[in-house]
Amino acid sequence: MTAKNKNMKSLDHFINEKIGKKGTPKREEFESEYDTFKLGVLIQQAREQKGLTQEQLAKLAGTNKSYISKLERNLKDIRFSTLQRIINEGLGGHLDISIRFE
């Protein structure tokens, strides 16, 4: 049996300690930026899974390579209509959206 590291913290505990508890302005900003980061990663993973370059995806979605690159690196906000075009026309997928209350 392995001894539990007494200095080990859960991710939630670490974020609470370093950023702030849920509901605080700093934590809300962190959560919002993290969601945008996740979206960029999801687009990149889907693009790579389809075997597309950023340039190919951009052409299919009616945008440019620079825009796709900025999305994937979390440097650009995205309009909902553009996101739909990238998913539907560029990746041949379907965008699912849900609302969750915690």
C-alpha positions as CSV (number, residue, x, y, z in Angstrom):
1,M,0.0,0.0,0.0
2,T,1.3,3.4,-0.9
3,A,1.6,6.2,1.6
4,K,-0.5,9.2,0.7
5,N,1.5,12.4,0.1
6,K,0.3,14.9,2.8
7,N,1.3,17.8,0.5
8,M,-0.9,16.6,-2.4
9,K,-3.9,18.8,-3.1
10,S,-6.9,18.2,-5.4
11,L,-7.1,20.4,-8.5
12,D,-10.2,22.1,-7.1
13,H,-8.4,22.9,-3.8
14,F,-5.4,24.2,-5.7
15,I,-7.6,26.5,-7.9
16,N,-9.5,27.7,-4.9
17,E,-6.2,28.5,-3.1
18,K,-4.5,30.2,-6.1
19,I,-7.4,31.8,-8.0
20,G,-10.2,32.0,-5.6
21,K,-13.4,30.2,-4.7
22,K,-16.3,29.8,-7.2
23,G,-18.4,32.9,-7.4
24,T,-15.5,35.4,-6.9
25,P,-14.8,37.7,-9.8
26,K,-11.2,36.4,-10.3
27,R,-12.5,32.8,-10.4
28,E,-15.3,33.7,-12.8
29,E,-12.7,35.2,-15.2
30,F,-10.5,32.1,-14.9
31,E,-13.4,29.8,-15.6
32,S,-14.4,31.9,-18.7
33,E,-10.9,31.9,-20.1
34,Y,-10.5,28.2,-19.4
35,D,-13.7,27.4,-21.4
36,T,-12.3,29.4,-24.3
37,F,-9.0,27.5,-24.1
38,K,-10.9,24.2,-24.1
39,L,-12.8,25.3,-27.3
40,G,-9.5,26.0,-29.1
41,V,-8.1,22.6,-28.1
42,L,-11.3,20.8,-29.2
43,I,-11.1,22.5,-32.6
44,Q,-7.5,21.6,-33.0
45,Q,-8.1,18.0,-32.0
46,A,-11.0,17.7,-34.4
47,R,-9.0,19.2,-37.2
48,E,-6.1,16.8,-36.6
49,Q,-8.4,13.9,-36.4
50,K,-9.9,14.8,-39.8
51,G,-6.3,15.0,-41.1
52,L,-6.7,18.7,-42.1
53,T,-4.2,21.5,-41.9
54,Q,-5.2,24.9,-40.5
55,E,-5.2,26.2,-44.1
56,Q,-7.5,23.4,-45.4
57,L,-9.9,23.9,-42.5
58,A,-9.9,27.7,-43.1
59,K,-10.7,27.2,-46.8
60,L,-13.6,24.8,-46.0
61,A,-15.0,27.1,-43.4
62,G,-14.6,30.3,-45.4
63,T,-12.0,32.0,-43.2
64,N,-8.2,32.2,-43.2
65,K,-5.4,30.1,-41.6
66,S,-4.4,33.0,-39.3
67,Y,-7.9,33.0,-37.8
68,I,-7.9,29.2,-37.2
69,S,-4.4,29.5,-35.7
70,K,-5.5,32.2,-33.3
71,L,-8.6,30.2,-32.2
72,E,-6.5,27.2,-31.5
73,R,-4.1,29.2,-29.4
74,N,-6.9,31.1,-27.5
75,L,-5.9,34.4,-29.0
76,K,-9.2,35.3,-30.7
77,D,-12.8,35.4,-29.6
78,I,-15.2,33.5,-31.9
79,R,-18.7,34.4,-33.1
80,F,-21.2,31.7,-32.8
81,S,-22.0,31.7,-36.5
82,T,-18.3,31.3,-37.3
83,L,-18.0,28.5,-34.9
84,Q,-21.0,26.8,-36.6
85,R,-19.4,27.2,-40.0
86,I,-16.0,25.8,-38.8
87,I,-17.8,22.7,-37.2
88,N,-20.4,22.1,-39.9
89,E,-18.7,23.1,-43.1
90,G,-15.1,22.8,-42.2
91,L,-15.1,19.7,-40.1
92,G,-18.3,18.1,-41.3
93,G,-19.5,17.8,-37.8
94,H,-22.4,18.9,-35.7
95,L,-22.2,21.4,-32.8
96,D,-24.0,20.4,-29.6
97,I,-24.7,23.0,-27.0
98,S,-25.9,22.5,-23.5
99,I,-26.7,24.6,-20.5
100,R,-25.7,23.3,-17.1
101,F,-26.4,24.6,-13.6
102,E,-24.0,23.6,-10.9
